[in-house]
């Protein structure tokens, strides 16, 4: 990875020396608009809601790509160098960002990290259900990076982005403020929809036959969870005890749905479903979208609205 970054930075320096890396307008595109670069989909989507047509928004992570193994291309690094606002998560999954930014002059760039916008949740490497299943606790802390899965956190992020855009592009501050107010209202409505589902639910536990990037979401709505892996673990095969525990939990509590996340092979969720009769449904964490969803204009709001109905079915 270090060698990759070194090569990419060398390419950047070569292009800069040749006069190809900049427009002469710090943080702007050649059309005069503010240039905003986001590493992943939720940051990109929040940015385009706040900016509307007033800025040029770029997402580095290709649709359908795995965000936790992404490596920037030389062109990606040039794009970052030329932007006015750069947005990234701030966790282990984009550790590469620090090396890139340390090698750049960022004095005229506004940098926003999503994890700095909210109170970060610390959890244990071993998920709670594995402890119940008899697994040994490691006691090693990790941080859930998926801060946007709670609509209330999304509001905090959006406000931070609005302030960043206005600071970098005062001429369009009124546009950003107006767009932000409208979008915050939609996020409030989304939050209310989730609350309505939870308040009227027959149960409070959801089960994931998959990785679990929903710690902020479950905390926000007072839900309990059982999952095969914590966070976005790099593991792909759960141990037999964990699988058996999840199957028993679904059977014992008559849980009607087992969830998987986006871009998953759904293997474990299907196994649990076959053993219990539970329906397999998607609960979208919005960390990335498929190529078709991206082309079709899917958004955080549209995906999370689908989650409202999926959660309703899981909690009945």
SVG drawing of the C-alpha trace seen along z (x, -y; Angstrom):
<svg xmlns="http://www.w3.org/2000/svg" viewBox="-48 -36 55 62">
<polyline fill="none" stroke="black" stroke-width="0.4" points="0.0,0.0 2.8,-2.4 4.5,-1.7 1.2,-2.3 0.7,-5.7 4.3,-6.6 3.8,-5.8 0.6,-7.7 2.1,-10.8 5.0,-10.6 2.4,-10.7 0.7,-13.6 3.9,-15.6 4.8,-14.9 1.4,-16.0 1.6,-19.1 5.0,-20.0 3.6,-19.6 0.7,-22.0 -2.0,-19.4 -3.1,-19.2 -4.7,-22.5 -7.0,-25.1 -5.6,-28.1 -8.8,-28.3 -8.1,-26.6 -10.8,-24.2 -12.9,-24.9 -13.5,-23.3 -12.9,-25.1 -16.6,-26.1 -16.0,-28.1 -18.1,-25.8 -16.8,-24.5 -15.2,-21.1 -16.2,-18.5 -14.7,-15.0 -16.2,-12.3 -14.6,-8.9 -17.8,-6.8 -21.5,-6.9 -23.2,-8.4 -20.8,-11.3 -21.3,-11.8 -25.1,-11.7 -25.3,-14.1 -23.0,-16.4 -25.1,-16.5 -28.3,-17.1 -26.6,-20.1 -25.0,-21.5 -27.5,-20.9 -26.2,-22.4 -23.9,-24.9 -21.0,-22.5 -19.4,-19.6 -19.5,-16.5 -17.2,-13.5 -17.3,-10.0 -14.0,-8.1 -15.3,-4.7 -16.7,-3.0 -20.3,-1.7 -20.4,2.0 -16.8,1.8 -15.7,2.9 -15.1,-0.2 -12.7,1.5 -10.2,2.6 -10.3,-0.5 -7.0,-1.9 -6.8,-5.3 -5.6,-5.7 -3.2,-8.4 -6.1,-10.2 -8.1,-10.0 -5.2,-11.7 -5.1,-14.5 -8.9,-14.9 -8.4,-15.2 -5.5,-17.7 -7.8,-20.0 -10.9,-19.9 -12.1,-22.6 -13.8,-20.3 -12.7,-16.7 -14.9,-14.3 -13.9,-11.0 -15.0,-8.6 -12.0,-8.9 -11.8,-5.3 -9.5,-2.3 -11.2,-1.6 -9.7,-4.7 -6.4,-4.9 -4.8,-5.5 -6.3,-9.0 -3.9,-10.2 -0.8,-9.4 -2.3,-11.1 -3.2,-14.3 0.1,-14.4 1.9,-14.6 -0.3,-17.5 -0.6,-21.2 -4.1,-21.2 -3.9,-24.8 -6.6,-25.9 -8.7,-22.7 -11.6,-22.1 -11.5,-18.6 -14.5,-16.9 -14.4,-13.5 -17.8,-11.9 -16.7,-10.3 -15.8,-13.8 -19.4,-14.9 -20.9,-12.5 -20.2,-10.8 -18.3,-7.7 -19.4,-4.3 -16.9,-1.9 -17.7,1.7 -16.0,5.1 -14.4,7.0 -16.5,10.1 -20.2,9.4 -22.7,9.8 -24.3,12.9 -20.9,14.7 -20.5,14.0 -23.9,15.5 -22.9,18.5 -19.9,19.1 -17.2,17.4 -14.3,15.8 -14.3,12.0 -11.1,10.4 -11.6,7.1 -10.0,5.3 -12.0,2.2 -12.9,1.1 -15.0,-1.7 -18.1,-1.5 -17.4,-3.6 -20.9,-3.5 -22.0,-6.7 -24.5,-7.6 -26.9,-4.6 -28.7,-6.7 -30.8,-9.4 -30.0,-11.7 -26.3,-11.3 -27.0,-12.0 -28.4,-15.3 -25.3,-16.2 -23.2,-15.3 -25.3,-17.4 -25.1,-20.4 -21.3,-20.1 -21.1,-19.7 -23.3,-22.8 -21.0,-24.9 -18.0,-23.6 -19.4,-24.4 -20.5,-27.9 -17.0,-28.5 -15.4,-27.5 -17.9,-29.1 -19.5,-32.1 -21.2,-33.3 -23.5,-30.2 -24.0,-30.1 -27.7,-30.9 -28.2,-28.0 -26.5,-25.6 -28.5,-26.8 -31.8,-26.5 -31.0,-23.0 -29.8,-21.9 -33.1,-23.1 -35.1,-21.2 -33.1,-18.0 -33.1,-18.1 -36.9,-18.1 -36.7,-14.9 -34.4,-13.3 -36.7,-14.2 -39.5,-12.5 -37.4,-9.4 -36.5,-9.3 -40.2,-9.6 -41.0,-6.7 -38.5,-4.5 -39.8,-5.5 -43.4,-4.8 -42.3,-1.2 -40.4,-0.6 -43.0,-2.1 -45.7,0.2 -43.5,3.3 -44.1,6.7 -40.4,7.3 -37.1,5.4 -34.5,7.9 -33.2,8.1 -30.9,10.8 -28.2,10.5 -26.8,13.5 -24.0,11.2 -21.7,8.4 -23.3,5.8 -22.7,2.1 -25.8,0.9 -24.6,0.2 -25.7,-3.5 -29.0,-2.6 -29.9,-0.1 -28.7,-2.4 -30.9,-5.2 -34.1,-3.2 -33.5,-1.0 -33.1,2.2 -31.3,5.4 -29.4,7.4 -27.6,10.6 -25.2,10.9 -22.6,13.2 -19.8,10.6 -19.3,7.2 -19.1,4.1 -17.7,4.8 -15.4,7.6 -13.1,9.0 -14.2,12.5 -16.4,14.4 -17.1,17.6 -18.7,17.6 -17.8,20.4 -20.4,23.2 -21.2,22.1 -22.3,18.7 -24.4,20.1 -26.1,22.5 -26.7,19.6 -28.4,17.5 -30.5,20.4 -31.6,21.2 -32.4,17.5 -34.6,17.2 -36.4,20.4 -36.8,19.7 -38.0,16.1 -40.0,16.8 -38.1,14.0 -39.7,13.7 -36.8,12.1 -33.0,12.6 -31.2,9.7 -28.2,9.4 -26.5,6.2 -25.9,4.8 -23.4,6.4 -23.4,9.5 -23.3,13.1 -26.2,13.8 -24.8,17.3 -25.2,17.3 -28.6,15.5 -29.9,18.2 -28.5,21.0 -30.4,19.6 -33.5,19.1 -33.4,22.7 -33.1,24.0 -35.8,21.7 -38.2,20.6 -37.4,17.0 -37.6,14.6 -34.3,13.2 -34.4,9.4 -31.9,6.6 -31.3,3.9 -29.2,1.4 -26.3,-0.2 -25.8,-2.7 -22.0,-2.3 -22.1,-1.7 -24.6,-1.0 -24.7,1.3 -24.0,-0.1 -27.6,0.1 -28.7,-1.7 -26.2,-4.4 -27.3,-4.9 -31.0,-4.9 -30.3,-7.7 -30.8,-5.8 -30.1,-7.9 -29.7,-7.6 -33.3,-8.6 -34.7,-6.1 -32.6,-3.2 -33.4,-4.0 -37.1,-4.4 -37.0,-0.8 -35.3,0.1 -38.4,-1.3 -40.6,1.4 -38.0,4.1 -37.8,3.3 -41.5,3.2 -41.7,6.8 -38.8,7.9 -40.4,6.6 -43.9,7.8"/>
</svg>
